[in-house]
Amino acid sequence: MSNRPEILFPLFSDVTKLDGVGPKTAQNFETIAIGKPRDLLFSLPYSGVDRRQRDTVKDVVLPETVTVEVTVGQHRPSHTKGGAYRITVQDAETSFQVVFFHARGDYLSRLLPTGQRRLVSGKLELFDGIAQMVHPDHVLSPQEAGEIPAFEPVYHLTSGVTLKTITRAAKSAIKLAPDLPEWIDPEQKNRAKWPDWQDAVASAHAPTGVADLSPTARARERLAYDEFFAHQLTLALAREKLQRAKGIISEATGNLQTRVRAGLPYSPTDAQERAVSDIIRDMAKPERMNRLLQGDVGAGKTLVAFMALLVAVEAKGQGVMMAPTEILARQHFESIRPLGETAGVVVEILTGRDKGRERAAKLAALARGDIHILVGTHAVFQTDVQFADLRLAVVDEQHRFGVRQRLELGRKGEGADVLVMTATPIPRSLALAQYGDMDVSVLDEKPPGRQPIKTALVSTERMDEVVAHLTRAIQDGRQAYWVCPLVEESERVDLTAAEERFKHLRARLGEGHVGLVHGQMPPAEKDAAMARFQSGETKVLVATTVIEVGVDVPNASIMVIERAEIFGLAQLHQLRGRVGRGTQASTCLLMYQAPLSENGQKRLTVLRDTEDGFQIAQTDLEMRGAGDLIGTAQSGVPRFRIANLEGQAALMAIAQSDARNLLSKDPNLTSARGQAARVLLWLMEQDQAIRLISVG
């Protein structure tokens, strides 16, 4: 599998092999990501021009692109250099002018000889009351009429590449498209009435009308499906790799869980119960669990994760919980240690801060099995960290953790089950694209007792009122976050903004009442500032966005976000989720600088009107597109050339189940359809998948 199949060689050859593409054009093609014939096949036309021939232009509403047969009349050369060279032409009912600038008379008299019939096609416009066609796109003899398509495809262009060049190159690329064996499930293909791959490519490049340009046109839909299917096949292979990996059977006895439940002040939500039973079922299987726990801010993921860790301990093993930052690791530790005490389970924390003797003692206890549950940062990845019997790894905040790291983590505990938690609600189509290799549990209910958060939009001009409101709230014993904008990409500028705000608030609210945290601080200072806020010593915490993930201060009930319009929706939702964790009603003030753009207005209004993270994420996806939403570079979400994640989520779901079915029947892709799927993976340049198969 390590070599590209021969049938694809022509599509991966040099782009200069195509008609009309020399080294210079090839260089220009690079700027629109076309480096080989294959790339051109997947660069479909985005619109088209109606060039059906008509008898006359008499009743056409101008400006309009027209194609008409004319008799060439008189030539009137320009008197000035580069001026307008006019040729009068006559169709069946009326006359108009064909105009050229910087024209050579000898060339034009050959192109449009007086007295002859010619077919002209181009944009006809009115200029000083006279209908004229400037630089027609096509001038042909009536015998060559067949060379102009009735509907001419229009491609994305770049400087140095004309429509003629790219159309000609595309035609010759289509001639290279081989007849490939079918990788789509025959039933699916018949049901959707999709053409074969070769026909789909040819017809997607030869639309006969606007309907053929729509994503639901059969040829285009098929090609979009191919992209999704190749991507889902890659994820399914990674999933098989993770799951075929022998897991360890961890049977829950339920006795530790029962103790914890008895000590809870409330009953878990139905969504939490469902997630826990999914996990218990997975952990009892001989294959390794690879599950994503997706929950909105405050949906109670930590409790579910802790119950999962207890299953590991009930089965006489150990569990580890990893967080991306030390602040978060400490917080998880603080929130699960009391639960651990209830259950009689030893919970310990390990971060980069543990040094020398203390670290050695923890490592020894871990290796002996005296520590049941370890909480830590990625420091638990280090080689000297050895578990007696690791059964479950819980990873917090998935988006910093791609498919590759998931495979890595699996190597740490041979066979350990993996549960990944994310607090970023992800629309279904994106979840499929990003986590198609995992099984997903969704927490879509809020635990009882969570207060709704009142959100209001306030212009920065009303700063004084906001500060006055804050002063009163502090006198009532409440606490507040004040988030400063990340002004430019430079931390320095943000810092000044945060420090200015800090000084301003300190002057208004009093010396000891205001704390400051930002990204440039040494970790120890940051933790100290957080601790003072957590204990209630400081009442207002001024911060850059370092606080967005997981900080938990139940008494904080006000969140002020300055210049909210420059934050992403998901980020604003995360920040808002830092309040509303206690018993009192909470508010979030989104301060914006007027005037708001239409987009800014829409984003802030969505946030004001709903607390449902999934709905917010869906709006965000529709407004910004998948690439921006998760920062494509590091997110593991591919750039599709034809398929559209926002509009074709249903196709993605079909591709996922189809890819999983194919692999369950044919894990090594050796059947006829499996072999065809291998060709698809090469065609779609899914290198990761190709590596997984060749190793597998």
Disulfide bonds with the S-S distance in Angstrom:
none
